[in-house]
Amino acid sequence: MKIHQYEVLIVGAGGAGLMAALYASKGANTAVLSKLYPTRSHTGTAQGGIGAALGNSEEDQAEWHTYDTVKGSDYLGDQDAIEFMCEAAIPVVYDLEHMGLPFSRNADGTIAQRPFGGHVNRNTGKPVTRACYAADRTGHMILQTLYQQCIKNHVTFFDEFHVVDLITVNGAAAGVIAFELATSELHVFHAKSVIFATGGWGRVWEITSNAYAYTGDGVAVTLRRGIPAEDMEFYQFHPTGIYRMGILITEGVRGEGGVLLNDEGERFMARYAPTAKDLASRDVVSRAMYLEMKA
């Protein structure tokens, strides 16, 4: 059994884990554990874009973005957290740009944006161009960019290490226990701070576009140590996918003008969301599709 010592330990190497590692590495000796190679993390499947009210193509405001997000959560979301996220999205997108993320561009050189479901211009009531994208590989480019920056900042990576337990001392996190997939050898990692950024648990559903790695390991590890999990029942369903197969059709398709038709060739979303139509929020589109399929 091998023993390791770091100041900051991050479990998970998707977009959240890599960004946390990058910022932590600027002031502390940092390591990342991931059961996948970092650029194979599930963030890479995100195609459509990042919501940020840059206003490069038309007027937009972080306040509008906040309202759309609160409304899209059926007013159940943590409104302070939502406001912080929507305001922070703007500088974060520019940070990613400065790190080298190759965003698609407008003719004037600014970051290109396109409409997404639930994003609304509060002056006109029509969809607003808010999603910043890198062709149809936005998530993939996020991973590549952040991983390169982490390597540049001397973050240590333990790829294909599966974390199985959290070490606690007097109720505080003090490290993790993991086994190396290639050898089955146990490793003990001690750290002053531990961050879990292990994503979701979408594979609990029979039909899903989530990767096979999305099994909720991080949540399970922390729950077993008595750390509470909040709002586990809130899991967003993406409305567009290939029926029964779990293959996602990116929202970027509708953002670029794609429309939803029922089995009679009718553009049915006009009956459920007369203004936004196919670019209504995901919960509205999901319910409408369910009703159409049951009709």
HELIX and SHEET records of a PDB file:
HELIX    1   1 GLY A   15  ALA A   24  1                                  10    
HELIX    2   2 PRO A   38  ARG A   40  5                                   3    
HELIX    3   3 HIS A   42  THR A   45  5                                   4    
HELIX    4   4 ALA A   62  GLY A   72  1                                  11    
HELIX    5   5 GLN A   79  MET A   99  1                                  21    
HELIX    6   6 THR A  138  LYS A  152  1                                  15    
HELIX    7   7 GLY A  202  VAL A  204  5                                   3    
HELIX    8   8 ASP A  217  ARG A  224  1                                   8    
HELIX    9   9 GLY A  252  GLY A  255  1                                   4    
HELIX   10  10 MET A  269  TYR A  272  1                                   4    
HELIX   11  11 LYS A  277  LEU A  279  5                                   3    
HELIX   12  12 ARG A  282  LYS A  294  1                                  13    
SHEET    1   A 6 THR A 156  ASP A 159  0                                        
SHEET    2   A 6 THR A  30  SER A  34  1                                        
SHEET    3   A 6 LYS A   2  VAL A  11  1                                        
SHEET    4   A 6 LEU A 186  PHE A 196  1                                        
SHEET    5   A 6 ALA A 172  GLU A 180 -1                                        
SHEET    6   A 6 PHE A 161  VAL A 169 -1                                        
SHEET    1   B 3 ILE A  50  GLY A  51  0                                        
SHEET    2   B 3 PRO A 127  CYS A 132 -1                                        
SHEET    3   B 3 GLN A 113  VAL A 120 -1                                        
SHEET    1   C 2 GLY A 241  ILE A 242  0                                        
SHEET    2   C 2 ILE A 247  LEU A 248 -1                                        
END                                                                             
